[in-house]
């Protein structure tokens, strides 16, 4: 069993202090202890939002500020933080970088977003990542992707072929395409026979309106939890043995015929 926490919050663009205070306050108000290991998911670029026009001044060098902040909270509450990307800067440029922090406050994995969405100018501001992000939580095989990544079924299928049982998704998915968000998350869960735990932001920025609708979907595609349009913080226990049962009963991953896929006709 694994308990997942979805922290669906508004993000103040360019205001790291305010966003950190929001995360701390939500934990103070809503966190409850559990017998199960807990993994909390934050939205995409929760630290400063899409402050791309002034990324030089608000960028976090290698994500150190965010990792230190989340590390202290992880130790205080004895939780994991998964995803919740930040605007990270490095010698190679800027990255939309997700962080994975364990209950000891240690940064154990990172994920630089691979698929950069041009209509939100990510391709103009960020460098592309070039590897996936897989890790263990209590021997549960987990993975992490960001927002636009879920449109690329081949990318998520790679996680499943490597045994991923729980896929965490952090996003800033805008209202006009929110129906796609829901449909894609359900599809990724069904076709890969995995849990999908997805956290979206809510609120309005200068350019976009966000309506939350964070989701937890089981390996059959059943929605365990769907958030509303406002801020909320919810916890749900998931039984990852269900992944093994579904994959055993309906062995889709084993019955693929990859040598016929993507051939030119």
matplotlib code that plots the C-alpha trace (Angstrom):
import matplotlib.pyplot as plt

x = [0.0, 1.0, -0.7, -0.6, -1.3, -2.4, -1.7, -3.7, -2.8, -2.7, 0.7, 1.9, 4.0, 7.5, 6.9, 8.9, 8.4, 4.6, 4.5, 6.7, 4.5, 1.5, 3.0, 4.0, 0.6, -1.3, 0.8, 0.2, -3.5, -4.2, -1.5, -2.5, -0.3, -0.8, 0.4, 1.3, 4.2, 3.1, 4.1, 2.9, 2.6, 2.9, 1.9, 4.4, 6.8, 5.2, 8.1, 7.7, 5.2, 5.8, 7.9, 9.8, 10.3, 12.4, 13.8, 17.3, 16.3, 13.9, 15.6, 16.8, 20.4, 20.2, 17.0, 18.9, 16.6, 13.5, 15.3, 16.4, 12.9, 11.1, 13.8, 13.1, 9.4, 9.9, 11.9, 9.4, 6.4, 8.2, 6.9, 8.1, 7.8, 7.4, 7.4, 6.3, 8.8, 10.8, 12.4, 16.0, 19.0, 22.4, 25.5, 23.6, 20.6, 17.2, 15.2, 11.6, 12.9, 10.9, 12.4, 12.0, 12.8, 12.7, 11.6, 15.2, 15.1, 17.5, 17.1, 17.2, 16.1, 15.4, 13.5, 14.0, 10.9, 11.4, 8.5, 8.5, 5.2, 5.7, 2.3, 3.5, 7.0, 8.7, 10.9, 12.1, 13.2, 14.0, 16.5, 15.0, 15.6, 17.0, 16.2, 13.2, 12.9, 12.3, 12.7, 11.5, 9.3, 9.2, 10.0, 7.1, 8.3, 7.5, 8.0, 7.6, 6.7, 5.5, 2.3, 2.7, 4.6, 1.3, 0.4, 3.2, 2.1, 5.4, 7.2, 4.9, 4.8, 8.6, 8.0, 5.5, 7.9, 10.5, 8.0, 6.6, 3.5, 2.8, 3.2, 3.3, 2.3, 2.8, 1.2, 0.0, -2.7, -4.9, -8.7, -9.3, -7.9, -8.9, -11.0, -7.8, -6.1, -8.7, -8.9, -5.2, -4.6, -7.2, -5.8, -2.3, -3.5, -5.5, -3.0, -0.1, -2.0, -0.6, -1.8, -1.6, -1.4, -1.7, -1.6, -2.6, -2.6, -5.6, -6.1, -5.4, -2.2, -1.6, -2.2, -4.0, -6.8, -6.3, -9.1, -7.3, -9.2, -6.3, -6.8, -5.9, -6.6, -6.3, -4.9, -8.3, -8.9, -11.3, -11.1, -10.4, -10.2, -11.0, -10.4, -12.7, -11.6, -10.4, -7.5, -7.5, -5.3, -6.4, -5.0, -5.7, -4.3, -3.6, -2.9, -0.1, -0.8, -3.7, -1.1, 0.3, -3.2, -4.3, -1.0, -1.3, -5.0, -4.7, -1.0, -1.0, 2.6, 3.7, 1.5, 2.8, 4.2, 6.8, 8.4, 5.3, 5.0, 6.1, 7.0, 6.7, 3.8]
y = [0.0, 3.6, 6.7, 9.5, 13.2, 15.6, 19.2, 21.2, 24.9, 28.3, 29.4, 33.0, 33.7, 34.7, 34.7, 31.8, 32.9, 33.0, 29.6, 28.1, 29.6, 28.1, 24.6, 24.9, 26.2, 23.4, 20.8, 22.4, 22.6, 19.3, 16.7, 13.7, 10.8, 7.4, 3.8, 3.9, 5.5, 8.8, 10.5, 14.1, 15.5, 19.2, 20.9, 21.7, 24.6, 25.2, 27.3, 30.4, 29.3, 30.1, 33.2, 32.7, 36.3, 36.8, 33.4, 34.8, 36.4, 33.7, 30.5, 28.1, 27.0, 23.2, 23.2, 23.5, 26.0, 23.9, 20.6, 22.2, 23.5, 20.3, 18.3, 20.0, 19.4, 15.8, 15.2, 17.1, 15.2, 11.9, 12.0, 11.7, 14.6, 13.4, 15.7, 19.2, 20.6, 23.8, 26.4, 25.1, 26.8, 25.3, 25.9, 24.1, 26.4, 26.2, 23.1, 22.3, 19.9, 17.5, 16.5, 13.3, 13.8, 10.9, 11.2, 11.7, 15.0, 13.6, 14.4, 10.9, 11.6, 14.4, 14.5, 17.2, 17.5, 15.8, 17.0, 20.8, 22.4, 25.1, 26.8, 27.7, 28.7, 26.0, 25.2, 28.8, 28.8, 25.3, 22.7, 19.3, 16.4, 13.1, 10.4, 9.0, 9.1, 5.8, 5.1, 2.9, 3.8, 0.8, -1.5, 0.0, 0.8, 4.5, 7.0, 10.7, 12.7, 16.3, 17.6, 17.6, 14.3, 12.4, 13.1, 10.8, 7.3, 5.8, 7.6, 6.5, 2.9, 2.8, 3.3, 0.4, -1.9, -1.1, -2.2, 1.1, 0.5, 4.1, 7.0, 10.5, 13.5, 17.1, 19.7, 23.2, 22.1, 25.0, 25.0, 25.0, 21.4, 20.0, 17.3, 16.1, 16.0, 13.6, 11.4, 11.1, 10.2, 7.5, 6.1, 6.0, 4.1, 1.6, 0.9, 0.5, -1.1, 1.2, 3.7, 7.3, 10.0, 13.5, 16.9, 20.0, 23.6, 25.9, 29.6, 32.3, 33.7, 36.6, 34.3, 31.2, 29.9, 26.6, 24.5, 21.8, 18.5, 16.5, 12.7, 9.4, 6.5, 2.8, 0.2, -0.6, 3.1, 3.6, 7.1, 6.9, 10.6, 13.7, 17.1, 20.1, 23.5, 25.1, 24.5, 21.2, 18.7, 15.1, 11.7, 8.3, 4.9, 2.8, -1.0, -1.6, -5.3, -4.5, -3.7, -7.2, -8.7, -6.7, -7.4, -11.1, -11.4, -9.4, -9.6, -6.7, -5.8, -9.4, -9.8, -6.9, -7.4, -4.6, -5.8, -4.7, -1.3, 1.9, 0.1, 2.3, 1.3]
z = [0.0, -0.7, 0.3, -2.2, -1.5, -4.2, -3.4, -6.0, -5.4, -7.0, -8.0, -7.9, -10.9, -10.0, -6.3, -4.8, -1.2, -1.5, -3.2, -0.5, 2.2, 0.5, 0.5, 4.1, 5.1, 3.3, 5.1, 8.4, 7.8, 6.0, 6.7, 8.8, 9.8, 8.3, 8.8, 5.1, 3.4, 1.9, -1.3, -2.0, -5.5, -6.3, -9.6, -12.4, -11.8, -8.4, -7.2, -9.5, -12.2, -15.9, -15.1, -18.3, -19.2, -16.1, -15.7, -15.2, -11.9, -10.5, -11.8, -9.1, -9.6, -10.2, -8.2, -4.9, -3.3, -3.9, -2.9, 0.4, 1.1, 0.3, 2.1, 5.3, 4.9, 4.0, 7.2, 9.3, 8.1, 7.2, 3.6, 0.0, -2.5, -6.1, -9.1, -8.5, -11.0, -10.6, -13.0, -12.7, -14.2, -15.0, -17.1, -19.9, -19.8, -18.1, -17.4, -16.3, -13.6, -11.3, -8.0, -6.0, -2.3, 0.3, 3.9, 5.0, 3.0, 0.3, -3.4, -4.9, -8.5, -11.0, -14.3, -16.9, -19.1, -22.4, -24.5, -24.6, -25.6, -28.2, -27.7, -24.2, -25.4, -23.5, -26.5, -26.6, -22.9, -21.8, -22.7, -23.5, -21.0, -22.4, -19.9, -17.9, -14.1, -12.3, -8.6, -5.8, -2.9, -0.5, -3.4, -5.4, -8.9, -9.6, -12.4, -13.0, -16.1, -16.6, -18.2, -22.0, -21.7, -21.3, -24.9, -26.0, -25.4, -26.5, -23.8, -21.0, -22.5, -21.9, -18.2, -18.2, -20.0, -17.3, -14.6, -13.4, -11.2, -10.2, -12.6, -11.0, -13.2, -12.3, -14.6, -15.4, -17.8, -18.9, -19.0, -22.8, -23.1, -19.7, -21.4, -23.0, -19.6, -18.2, -21.3, -21.7, -18.0, -18.1, -21.3, -20.0, -17.0, -19.0, -21.7, -19.3, -16.5, -13.9, -11.3, -12.6, -9.9, -11.5, -9.9, -11.8, -10.6, -10.3, -10.7, -13.3, -14.7, -17.1, -20.1, -18.9, -16.7, -14.8, -13.3, -11.4, -12.0, -10.5, -10.9, -9.3, -11.8, -11.1, -13.5, -14.9, -15.7, -12.8, -11.3, -7.6, -7.1, -9.2, -7.7, -8.3, -9.7, -6.5, -4.2, -2.3, -0.7, -0.6, 0.4, -1.0, -0.3, -3.4, -3.4, -5.9, -5.8, -8.2, -10.9, -10.7, -10.7, -13.8, -15.7, -14.9, -15.9, -19.1, -20.1, -22.6, -22.2, -22.8, -25.9, -27.8, -31.4, -31.5, -34.7, -36.5, -35.0, -36.7, -39.9, -43.0, -45.3]

ax = plt.figure().add_subplot(projection="3d")
ax.plot(x, y, z, "-o")
ax.set_aspect("equal")
plt.show()
